[in-house]
């Protein structure tokens, strides 16, 4: 049943960071399970390694509204 599946799904904390990546953590252990770089940000990542990064090269890679949602993909949570 839907509520039992929801209750038994892994508890994740998914956050965006200004390294351009989205990180997923096991909320019980803090272990990072995966990270993801959206393809449209890949060309921008070179700026993070610039020697003059602090002199005006900073980019806000993650600058959106906070959302909390469950994801049901291919019949599974």
PDB file with one MODEL, atoms N, CA, C and O in Angstrom:
MODEL        1
ATOM      1  N   UNK A   1       0.844  -1.183   0.000  1.00  0.00           N
ATOM      2  CA  UNK A   1       0.000   0.000   0.000  1.00  0.00           C
ATOM      3  C   UNK A   1       0.887   1.243   0.000  1.00  0.00           C
ATOM      4  O   UNK A   1       2.043   1.209   0.420  1.00  0.00           O
ATOM      5  N   UNK A   2       0.323   2.306  -0.470  1.00  0.00           N
ATOM      6  CA  UNK A   2       1.073   3.545  -0.708  1.00  0.00           C
ATOM      7  C   UNK A   2       1.709   4.084   0.578  1.00  0.00           C
ATOM      8  O   UNK A   2       2.890   4.433   0.570  1.00  0.00           O
ATOM      9  N   UNK A   3       0.966   4.158   1.665  1.00  0.00           N
ATOM     10  CA  UNK A   3       1.509   4.733   2.901  1.00  0.00           C
ATOM     11  C   UNK A   3       2.585   3.850   3.506  1.00  0.00           C
ATOM     12  O   UNK A   3       3.542   4.366   4.084  1.00  0.00           O
ATOM     13  N   UNK A   4       2.459   2.526   3.390  1.00  0.00           N
ATOM     14  CA  UNK A   4       3.497   1.631   3.898  1.00  0.00           C
ATOM     15  C   UNK A   4       4.776   1.803   3.098  1.00  0.00           C
ATOM     16  O   UNK A   4       5.863   1.833   3.676  1.00  0.00           O
ATOM     17  N   UNK A   5       4.668   1.917   1.778  1.00  0.00           N
ATOM     18  CA  UNK A   5       5.848   2.150   0.950  1.00  0.00           C
ATOM     19  C   UNK A   5       6.516   3.471   1.293  1.00  0.00           C
ATOM     20  O   UNK A   5       7.742   3.559   1.357  1.00  0.00           O
ATOM     21  N   UNK A   6       5.713   4.485   1.509  1.00  0.00           N
ATOM     22  CA  UNK A   6       6.251   5.801   1.872  1.00  0.00           C
ATOM     23  C   UNK A   6       6.970   5.738   3.215  1.00  0.00           C
ATOM     24  O   UNK A   6       8.047   6.312   3.376  1.00  0.00           O
ATOM     25  N   UNK A   7       6.382   5.050   4.162  1.00  0.00           N
ATOM     26  CA  UNK A   7       6.967   4.938   5.501  1.00  0.00           C
ATOM     27  C   UNK A   7       8.284   4.168   5.479  1.00  0.00           C
ATOM     28  O   UNK A   7       9.182   4.464   6.267  1.00  0.00           O
ATOM     29  N   UNK A   8       8.414   3.173   4.578  1.00  0.00           N
ATOM     30  CA  UNK A   8       9.600   2.327   4.539  1.00  0.00           C
ATOM     31  C   UNK A   8      10.680   2.798   3.570  1.00  0.00           C
ATOM     32  O   UNK A   8      11.725   2.160   3.449  1.00  0.00           O
ATOM     33  N   UNK A   9      10.437   3.893   2.889  1.00  0.00           N
ATOM     34  CA  UNK A   9      11.442   4.367   1.938  1.00  0.00           C
ATOM     35  C   UNK A   9      12.668   4.897   2.669  1.00  0.00           C
ATOM     36  O   UNK A   9      12.564   5.343   3.812  1.00  0.00           O
ATOM     37  N   UNK A  10      13.823   4.853   2.023  1.00  0.00           N
ATOM     38  CA  UNK A  10      15.035   5.406   2.650  1.00  0.00           C
ATOM     39  C   UNK A  10      14.849   6.891   2.944  1.00  0.00           C
ATOM     40  O   UNK A  10      14.270   7.623   2.141  1.00  0.00           O
ATOM     41  N   UNK A  11      15.330   7.319   4.071  1.00  0.00           N
ATOM     42  CA  UNK A  11      15.234   8.728   4.455  1.00  0.00           C
ATOM     43  C   UNK A  11      16.473   9.447   3.955  1.00  0.00           C
ATOM     44  O   UNK A  11      17.584   9.170   4.406  1.00  0.00           O
ATOM     45  N   UNK A  12      16.284  10.367   3.025  1.00  0.00           N
ATOM     46  CA  UNK A  12      17.392  11.098   2.420  1.00  0.00           C
ATOM     47  C   UNK A  12      17.286  12.572   2.719  1.00  0.00           C
ATOM     48  O   UNK A  12      16.195  13.123   2.864  1.00  0.00           O
ATOM     49  N   UNK A  13      18.427  13.192   2.808  1.00  0.00           N
ATOM     50  CA  UNK A  13      18.523  14.639   2.828  1.00  0.00           C
ATOM     51  C   UNK A  13      19.251  15.003   1.544  1.00  0.00           C
ATOM     52  O   UNK A  13      20.413  14.639   1.365  1.00  0.00           O
ATOM     53  N   UNK A  14      18.582  15.713   0.655  1.00  0.00           N
ATOM     54  CA  UNK A  14      19.159  16.090  -0.631  1.00  0.00           C
ATOM     55  C   UNK A  14      19.348  17.595  -0.623  1.00  0.00           C
ATOM     56  O   UNK A  14      18.400  18.351  -0.409  1.00  0.00           O
ATOM     57  N   UNK A  15      20.589  18.026  -0.859  1.00  0.00           N
ATOM     58  CA  UNK A  15      20.906  19.452  -0.782  1.00  0.00           C
ATOM     59  C   UNK A  15      21.711  19.878  -2.000  1.00  0.00           C
ATOM     60  O   UNK A  15      22.461  19.091  -2.578  1.00  0.00           O
ATOM     61  N   UNK A  16      21.543  21.117  -2.370  1.00  0.00           N
ATOM     62  CA  UNK A  16      22.359  21.715  -3.406  1.00  0.00           C
ATOM     63  C   UNK A  16      23.465  22.512  -2.747  1.00  0.00           C
ATOM     64  O   UNK A  16      23.260  23.112  -1.692  1.00  0.00           O
ATOM     65  N   UNK A  17      24.617  22.522  -3.355  1.00  0.00           N
ATOM     66  CA  UNK A  17      25.754  23.253  -2.800  1.00  0.00           C
ATOM     67  C   UNK A  17      26.333  24.166  -3.869  1.00  0.00           C
ATOM     68  O   UNK A  17      26.128  23.946  -5.063  1.00  0.00           O
ATOM     69  N   UNK A  18      27.046  25.177  -3.440  1.00  0.00           N
ATOM     70  CA  UNK A  18      27.613  26.110  -4.402  1.00  0.00           C
ATOM     71  C   UNK A  18      28.848  25.565  -5.091  1.00  0.00           C
ATOM     72  O   UNK A  18      29.615  26.327  -5.680  1.00  0.00           O
ATOM     73  N   UNK A  19      29.053  24.259  -5.026  1.00  0.00           N
ATOM     74  CA  UNK A  19      30.061  23.635  -5.886  1.00  0.00           C
ATOM     75  C   UNK A  19      29.397  23.163  -7.168  1.00  0.00           C
ATOM     76  O   UNK A  19      30.034  22.512  -7.996  1.00  0.00           O
ATOM     77  N   UNK A  20      28.116  23.487  -7.339  1.00  0.00           N
ATOM     78  CA  UNK A  20      27.371  23.106  -8.518  1.00  0.00           C
ATOM     79  C   UNK A  20      26.759  21.730  -8.428  1.00  0.00           C
ATOM     80  O   UNK A  20      26.092  21.290  -9.365  1.00  0.00           O
ATOM     81  N   UNK A  21      26.967  21.041  -7.327  1.00  0.00           N
ATOM     82  CA  UNK A  21      26.499  19.664  -7.201  1.00  0.00           C
ATOM     83  C   UNK A  21      25.268  19.576  -6.308  1.00  0.00           C
ATOM     84  O   UNK A  21      25.026  20.419  -5.444  1.00  0.00           O
ATOM     85  N   UNK A  22      24.512  18.530  -6.554  1.00  0.00           N
ATOM     86  CA  UNK A  22      23.414  18.149  -5.686  1.00  0.00           C
ATOM     87  C   UNK A  22      23.886  16.902  -4.943  1.00  0.00           C
ATOM     88  O   UNK A  22      24.334  15.938  -5.564  1.00  0.00           O
ATOM     89  N   UNK A  23      23.787  16.920  -3.623  1.00  0.00           N
ATOM     90  CA  UNK A  23      24.296  15.826  -2.787  1.00  0.00           C
ATOM     91  C   UNK A  23      23.136  15.157  -2.059  1.00  0.00           C
ATOM     92  O   UNK A  23      22.231  15.836  -1.574  1.00  0.00           O
ATOM     93  N   UNK A  24      23.161  13.820  -1.982  1.00  0.00           N
ATOM     94  CA  UNK A  24      22.158  13.058  -1.248  1.00  0.00           C
ATOM     95  C   UNK A  24      22.845  12.335  -0.094  1.00  0.00           C
ATOM     96  O   UNK A  24      23.832  11.624  -0.283  1.00  0.00           O
ATOM     97  N   UNK A  25      22.303  12.531   1.101  1.00  0.00           N
ATOM     98  CA  UNK A  25      22.844  11.926   2.309  1.00  0.00           C
ATOM     99  C   UNK A  25      21.807  11.030   2.962  1.00  0.00           C
ATOM    100  O   UNK A  25      20.613  11.328   2.938  1.00  0.00           O
ATOM    101  N   UNK A  26      22.265   9.936   3.541  1.00  0.00           N
ATOM    102  CA  UNK A  26      21.425   9.110   4.399  1.00  0.00           C
ATOM    103  C   UNK A  26      21.169   9.947   5.640  1.00  0.00           C
ATOM    104  O   UNK A  26      22.106  10.301   6.355  1.00  0.00           O
ATOM    105  N   UNK A  27      19.907  10.266   5.901  1.00  0.00           N
ATOM    106  CA  UNK A  27      19.614  11.176   7.012  1.00  0.00           C
ATOM    107  C   UNK A  27      19.856  10.549   8.381  1.00  0.00           C
ATOM    108  O   UNK A  27      19.969  11.273   9.370  1.00  0.00           O
ATOM    109  N   UNK A  28      19.937   9.217   8.463  1.00  0.00           N
ATOM    110  CA  UNK A  28      20.202   8.565   9.747  1.00  0.00           C
ATOM    111  C   UNK A  28      21.692   8.510  10.064  1.00  0.00           C
ATOM    112  O   UNK A  28      22.085   8.634  11.224  1.00  0.00           O
ATOM    113  N   UNK A  29      22.530   8.322   9.031  1.00  0.00           N
ATOM    114  CA  UNK A  29      23.964   8.125   9.279  1.00  0.00           C
ATOM    115  C   UNK A  29      24.830   9.302   8.837  1.00  0.00           C
ATOM    116  O   UNK A  29      25.969   9.439   9.281  1.00  0.00           O
ATOM    117  N   UNK A  30      24.289  10.152   7.962  1.00  0.00           N
ATOM    118  CA  UNK A  30      25.082  11.255   7.424  1.00  0.00           C
ATOM    119  C   UNK A  30      25.967  10.847   6.254  1.00  0.00           C
ATOM    120  O   UNK A  30      26.662  11.688   5.683  1.00  0.00           O
ATOM    121  N   UNK A  31      25.951   9.566   5.890  1.00  0.00           N
ATOM    122  CA  UNK A  31      26.774   9.091   4.778  1.00  0.00           C
ATOM    123  C   UNK A  31      26.275   9.687   3.468  1.00  0.00           C
ATOM    124  O   UNK A  31      25.074   9.683   3.194  1.00  0.00           O
ATOM    125  N   UNK A  32      27.206  10.201   2.656  1.00  0.00           N
ATOM    126  CA  UNK A  32      26.818  10.687   1.338  1.00  0.00           C
ATOM    127  C   UNK A  32      26.611   9.487   0.420  1.00  0.00           C
ATOM    128  O   UNK A  32      27.495   8.643   0.275  1.00  0.00           O
ATOM    129  N   UNK A  33      25.435   9.424  -0.195  1.00  0.00           N
ATOM    130  CA  UNK A  33      25.080   8.291  -1.042  1.00  0.00           C
ATOM    131  C   UNK A  33      25.396   8.556  -2.507  1.00  0.00           C
ATOM    132  O   UNK A  33      25.819   7.649  -3.224  1.00  0.00           O
ATOM    133  N   UNK A  34      25.197   9.784  -2.956  1.00  0.00           N
ATOM    134  CA  UNK A  34      25.516  10.149  -4.330  1.00  0.00           C
ATOM    135  C   UNK A  34      25.557  11.661  -4.457  1.00  0.00           C
ATOM    136  O   UNK A  34      25.057  12.394  -3.603  1.00  0.00           O
ATOM    137  N   UNK A  35      26.159  12.101  -5.534  1.00  0.00           N
ATOM    138  CA  UNK A  35      26.132  13.518  -5.891  1.00  0.00           C
ATOM    139  C   UNK A  35      25.973  13.609  -7.400  1.00  0.00           C
ATOM    140  O   UNK A  35      26.277  12.667  -8.132  1.00  0.00           O
ATOM    141  N   UNK A  36      25.497  14.745  -7.842  1.00  0.00           N
ATOM    142  CA  UNK A  36      25.133  14.912  -9.244  1.00  0.00           C
ATOM    143  C   UNK A  36      25.453  16.330  -9.680  1.00  0.00           C
ATOM    144  O   UNK A  36      25.178  17.284  -8.952  1.00  0.00           O
ATOM    145  N   UNK A  37      26.033  16.472 -10.865  1.00  0.00           N
ATOM    146  CA  UNK A  37      26.263  17.784 -11.455  1.00  0.00           C
ATOM    147  C   UNK A  37      25.342  17.901 -12.660  1.00  0.00           C
ATOM    148  O   UNK A  37      25.507  17.152 -13.624  1.00  0.00           O
ATOM    149  N   UNK A  38      24.375  18.818 -12.638  1.00  0.00           N
ATOM    150  CA  UNK A  38      23.523  19.011 -13.809  1.00  0.00           C
ATOM    151  C   UNK A  38      24.375  19.380 -15.023  1.00  0.00           C
ATOM    152  O   UNK A  38      25.299  20.185 -14.909  1.00  0.00           O
ATOM    153  N   UNK A  39      24.074  18.806 -16.164  1.00  0.00           N
ATOM    154  CA  UNK A  39      24.915  18.983 -17.355  1.00  0.00           C
ATOM    155  C   UNK A  39      25.065  20.439 -17.771  1.00  0.00           C
ATOM    156  O   UNK A  39      26.095  20.815 -18.329  1.00  0.00           O
ATOM    157  N   UNK A  40      24.061  21.263 -17.510  1.00  0.00           N
ATOM    158  CA  UNK A  40      24.180  22.669 -17.905  1.00  0.00           C
ATOM    159  C   UNK A  40      25.170  23.443 -17.034  1.00  0.00           C
ATOM    160  O   UNK A  40      25.533  24.567 -17.380  1.00  0.00           O
ATOM    161  N   UNK A  41      25.616  22.869 -15.913  1.00  0.00           N
ATOM    162  CA  UNK A  41      26.595  23.539 -15.056  1.00  0.00           C
ATOM    163  C   UNK A  41      28.029  23.123 -15.328  1.00  0.00           C
ATOM    164  O   UNK A  41      28.955  23.797 -14.875  1.00  0.00           O
ATOM    165  N   UNK A  42      28.241  22.039 -16.049  1.00  0.00           N
ATOM    166  CA  UNK A  42      29.594  21.538 -16.277  1.00  0.00           C
ATOM    167  C   UNK A  42      30.520  22.620 -16.845  1.00  0.00           C
ATOM    168  O   UNK A  42      31.642  22.749 -16.355  1.00  0.00           O
ATOM    169  N   UNK A  43      30.114  23.401 -17.848  1.00  0.00           N
ATOM    170  CA  UNK A  43      31.018  24.429 -18.375  1.00  0.00           C
ATOM    171  C   UNK A  43      31.368  25.524 -17.358  1.00  0.00           C
ATOM    172  O   UNK A  43      32.388  26.197 -17.508  1.00  0.00           O
ATOM    173  N   UNK A  44      30.551  25.707 -16.348  1.00  0.00           N
ATOM    174  CA  UNK A  44      30.779  26.742 -15.344  1.00  0.00           C
ATOM    175  C   UNK A  44      31.746  26.317 -14.244  1.00  0.00           C
ATOM    176  O   UNK A  44      32.279  27.168 -13.531  1.00  0.00           O
ATOM    177  N   UNK A  45      31.978  25.025 -14.098  1.00  0.00           N
ATOM    178  CA  UNK A  45      32.772  24.525 -12.979  1.00  0.00           C
ATOM    179  C   UNK A  45      34.235  24.958 -13.049  1.00  0.00           C
ATOM    180  O   UNK A  45      34.919  24.970 -12.025  1.00  0.00           O
ATOM    181  N   UNK A  46      34.717  25.308 -14.215  1.00  0.00           N
ATOM    182  CA  UNK A  46      36.114  25.753 -14.326  1.00  0.00           C
ATOM    183  C   UNK A  46      36.397  26.977 -13.455  1.00  0.00           C
ATOM    184  O   UNK A  46      37.533  27.184 -13.029  1.00  0.00           O
ATOM    185  N   UNK A  47      35.377  27.783 -13.191  1.00  0.00           N
ATOM    186  CA  UNK A  47      35.586  28.988 -12.395  1.00  0.00           C
ATOM    187  C   UNK A  47      35.958  28.684 -10.950  1.00  0.00           C
ATOM    188  O   UNK A  47      36.606  29.501 -10.295  1.00  0.00           O
ATOM    189  N   UNK A  48      35.553  27.513 -10.440  1.00  0.00           N
ATOM    190  CA  UNK A  48      35.867  27.146  -9.058  1.00  0.00           C
ATOM    191  C   UNK A  48      37.360  26.932  -8.841  1.00  0.00           C
ATOM    192  O   UNK A  48      37.842  27.058  -7.716  1.00  0.00           O
ATOM    193  N   UNK A  49      38.093  26.612  -9.896  1.00  0.00           N
ATOM    194  CA  UNK A  49      39.527  26.339  -9.745  1.00  0.00           C
ATOM    195  C   UNK A  49      40.412  27.526 -10.129  1.00  0.00           C
ATOM    196  O   UNK A  49      41.637  27.408 -10.139  1.00  0.00           O
ATOM    197  N   UNK A  50      39.810  28.642 -10.437  1.00  0.00           N
ATOM    198  CA  UNK A  50      40.596  29.815 -10.826  1.00  0.00           C
ATOM    199  C   UNK A  50      41.346  30.388  -9.630  1.00  0.00           C
ATOM    200  O   UNK A  50      40.804  30.457  -8.526  1.00  0.00           O
ATOM    201  N   UNK A  51      42.570  30.792  -9.846  1.00  0.00           N
ATOM    202  CA  UNK A  51      43.367  31.401  -8.778  1.00  0.00           C
ATOM    203  C   UNK A  51      42.749  32.720  -8.318  1.00  0.00           C
ATOM    204  O   UNK A  51      42.902  33.100  -7.157  1.00  0.00           O
ATOM    205  N   UNK A  52      42.054  33.418  -9.212  1.00  0.00           N
ATOM    206  CA  UNK A  52      41.432  34.697  -8.872  1.00  0.00           C
ATOM    207  C   UNK A  52      39.934  34.548  -8.571  1.00  0.00           C
ATOM    208  O   UNK A  52      39.167  35.496  -8.733  1.00  0.00           O
ATOM    209  N   UNK A  53      39.529  33.360  -8.137  1.00  0.00           N
ATOM    210  CA  UNK A  53      38.114  33.080  -7.870  1.00  0.00           C
ATOM    211  C   UNK A  53      37.506  34.097  -6.916  1.00  0.00           C
ATOM    212  O   UNK A  53      36.387  34.562  -7.137  1.00  0.00           O
ATOM    213  N   UNK A  54      38.226  34.445  -5.863  1.00  0.00           N
ATOM    214  CA  UNK A  54      37.691  35.386  -4.869  1.00  0.00           C
ATOM    215  C   UNK A  54      37.688  36.827  -5.356  1.00  0.00           C
ATOM    216  O   UNK A  54      37.214  37.716  -4.648  1.00  0.00           O
ATOM    217  N   UNK A  55      38.203  37.068  -6.536  1.00  0.00           N
ATOM    218  CA  UNK A  55      38.262  38.429  -7.065  1.00  0.00           C
ATOM    219  C   UNK A  55      37.165  38.668  -8.102  1.00  0.00           C
ATOM    220  O   UNK A  55      37.397  39.308  -9.128  1.00  0.00           O
ATOM    221  N   UNK A  56      35.987  38.156  -7.829  1.00  0.00           N
ATOM    222  CA  UNK A  56      34.855  38.446  -8.691  1.00  0.00           C
ATOM    223  C   UNK A  56      34.371  37.316  -9.572  1.00  0.00           C
ATOM    224  O   UNK A  56      33.439  37.516 -10.352  1.00  0.00           O
ATOM    225  N   UNK A  57      34.962  36.139  -9.484  1.00  0.00           N
ATOM    226  CA  UNK A  57      34.531  35.033 -10.330  1.00  0.00           C
ATOM    227  C   UNK A  57      33.449  34.167  -9.691  1.00  0.00           C
ATOM    228  O   UNK A  57      32.989  33.207 -10.309  1.00  0.00           O
ATOM    229  N   UNK A  58      33.034  34.488  -8.464  1.00  0.00           N
ATOM    230  CA  UNK A  58      32.040  33.654  -7.790  1.00  0.00           C
ATOM    231  C   UNK A  58      30.741  33.595  -8.589  1.00  0.00           C
ATOM    232  O   UNK A  58      30.262  34.616  -9.082  1.00  0.00           O
ATOM    233  N   UNK A  59      30.182  32.409  -8.713  1.00  0.00           N
ATOM    234  CA  UNK A  59      28.899  32.194  -9.368  1.00  0.00           C
ATOM    235  C   UNK A  59      27.973  31.492  -8.382  1.00  0.00           C
ATOM    236  O   UNK A  59      28.404  30.607  -7.643  1.00  0.00           O
ATOM    237  N   UNK A  60      26.707  31.882  -8.369  1.00  0.00           N
ATOM    238  CA  UNK A  60      25.719  31.216  -7.539  1.00  0.00           C
ATOM    239  C   UNK A  60      25.121  30.073  -8.338  1.00  0.00           C
ATOM    240  O   UNK A  60      24.219  30.283  -9.150  1.00  0.00           O
ATOM    241  N   UNK A  61      25.616  28.867  -8.113  1.00  0.00           N
ATOM    242  CA  UNK A  61      25.156  27.701  -8.851  1.00  0.00           C
ATOM    243  C   UNK A  61      23.833  27.179  -8.316  1.00  0.00           C
ATOM    244  O   UNK A  61      23.026  26.642  -9.075  1.00  0.00           O
ATOM    245  N   UNK A  62      23.606  27.328  -7.041  1.00  0.00           N
ATOM    246  CA  UNK A  62      22.387  26.841  -6.415  1.00  0.00           C
ATOM    247  C   UNK A  62      21.733  28.041  -5.750  1.00  0.00           C
ATOM    248  O   UNK A  62      22.114  28.445  -4.652  1.00  0.00           O
ATOM    249  N   UNK A  63      20.754  28.597  -6.424  1.00  0.00           N
ATOM    250  CA  UNK A  63      20.154  29.841  -5.938  1.00  0.00           C
ATOM    251  C   UNK A  63      18.655  29.833  -6.203  1.00  0.00           C
ATOM    252  O   UNK A  63      18.117  30.764  -6.802  1.00  0.00           O
ATOM    253  N   UNK A  64      17.991  28.786  -5.757  1.00  0.00           N
ATOM    254  CA  UNK A  64      16.560  28.682  -6.002  1.00  0.00           C
ATOM    255  C   UNK A  64      15.786  28.513  -4.711  1.00  0.00           C
ATOM    256  O   UNK A  64      16.353  28.527  -3.619  1.00  0.00           O
ATOM    257  N   UNK A  65      14.494  28.355  -4.856  1.00  0.00           N
ATOM    258  CA  UNK A  65      13.627  28.155  -3.706  1.00  0.00           C
ATOM    259  C   UNK A  65      13.783  26.741  -3.158  1.00  0.00           C
ATOM    260  O   UNK A  65      14.055  25.800  -3.905  1.00  0.00           O
ATOM    261  N   UNK A  66      13.609  26.604  -1.860  1.00  0.00           N
ATOM    262  CA  UNK A  66      13.680  25.299  -1.209  1.00  0.00           C
ATOM    263  C   UNK A  66      12.388  24.547  -1.474  1.00  0.00           C
ATOM    264  O   UNK A  66      11.297  25.112  -1.390  1.00  0.00           O
ATOM    265  N   UNK A  67      12.522  23.257  -1.799  1.00  0.00           N
ATOM    266  CA  UNK A  67      11.369  22.391  -1.992  1.00  0.00           C
ATOM    267  C   UNK A  67      11.582  21.090  -1.246  1.00  0.00           C
ATOM    268  O   UNK A  67      12.708  20.606  -1.133  1.00  0.00           O
ATOM    269  N   UNK A  68      10.512  20.530  -0.742  1.00  0.00           N
ATOM    270  CA  UNK A  68      10.552  19.223  -0.101  1.00  0.00           C
ATOM    271  C   UNK A  68       9.526  18.358  -0.800  1.00  0.00           C
ATOM    272  O   UNK A  68       8.339  18.686  -0.825  1.00  0.00           O
ATOM    273  N   UNK A  69       9.990  17.236  -1.376  1.00  0.00           N
ATOM    274  CA  UNK A  69       9.088  16.367  -2.124  1.00  0.00           C
ATOM    275  C   UNK A  69       9.550  14.924  -2.017  1.00  0.00           C
ATOM    276  O   UNK A  69      10.716  14.649  -1.732  1.00  0.00           O
ATOM    277  N   UNK A  70       8.620  14.011  -2.248  1.00  0.00           N
ATOM    278  CA  UNK A  70       8.945  12.602  -2.414  1.00  0.00           C
ATOM    279  C   UNK A  70       9.015  12.336  -3.910  1.00  0.00           C
ATOM    280  O   UNK A  70       8.310  12.971  -4.695  1.00  0.00           O
ATOM    281  N   UNK A  71       9.865  11.400  -4.300  1.00  0.00           N
ATOM    282  CA  UNK A  71       9.994  11.049  -5.716  1.00  0.00           C
ATOM    283  C   UNK A  71       9.580   9.600  -5.921  1.00  0.00           C
ATOM    284  O   UNK A  71      10.143   8.698  -5.301  1.00  0.00           O
ATOM    285  N   UNK A  72       8.614   9.375  -6.775  1.00  0.00           N
ATOM    286  CA  UNK A  72       8.140   8.043  -7.125  1.00  0.00           C
ATOM    287  C   UNK A  72       8.543   7.798  -8.570  1.00  0.00           C
ATOM    288  O   UNK A  72       7.943   8.370  -9.481  1.00  0.00           O
ATOM    289  N   UNK A  73       9.565   6.944  -8.802  1.00  0.00           N
ATOM    290  CA  UNK A  73      10.137   6.743 -10.120  1.00  0.00           C
ATOM    291  C   UNK A  73      10.071   5.266 -10.482  1.00  0.00           C
ATOM    292  O   UNK A  73      10.525   4.416  -9.716  1.00  0.00           O
ATOM    293  N   UNK A  74       9.517   4.961 -11.628  1.00  0.00           N
ATOM    294  CA  UNK A  74       9.420   3.582 -12.119  1.00  0.00           C
ATOM    295  C   UNK A  74       8.799   2.627 -11.100  1.00  0.00           C
ATOM    296  O   UNK A  74       9.256   1.495 -10.940  1.00  0.00           O
ATOM    297  N   UNK A  75       7.772   3.086 -10.424  1.00  0.00           N
ATOM    298  CA  UNK A  75       7.052   2.244  -9.473  1.00  0.00           C
ATOM    299  C   UNK A  75       7.701   2.063  -8.116  1.00  0.00           C
ATOM    300  O   UNK A  75       7.287   1.203  -7.339  1.00  0.00           O
ATOM    301  N   UNK A  76       8.720   2.868  -7.822  1.00  0.00           N
ATOM    302  CA  UNK A  76       9.404   2.745  -6.529  1.00  0.00           C
ATOM    303  C   UNK A  76       9.714   4.129  -5.963  1.00  0.00           C
ATOM    304  O   UNK A  76       9.847   5.103  -6.704  1.00  0.00           O
ATOM    305  N   UNK A  77       9.825   4.195  -4.656  1.00  0.00           N
ATOM    306  CA  UNK A  77      10.195   5.454  -4.007  1.00  0.00           C
ATOM    307  C   UNK A  77      11.683   5.596  -3.995  1.00  0.00           C
ATOM    308  O   UNK A  77      12.204   6.592  -3.491  1.00  0.00           O
TER     309      UNK A  77
ENDMDL
END
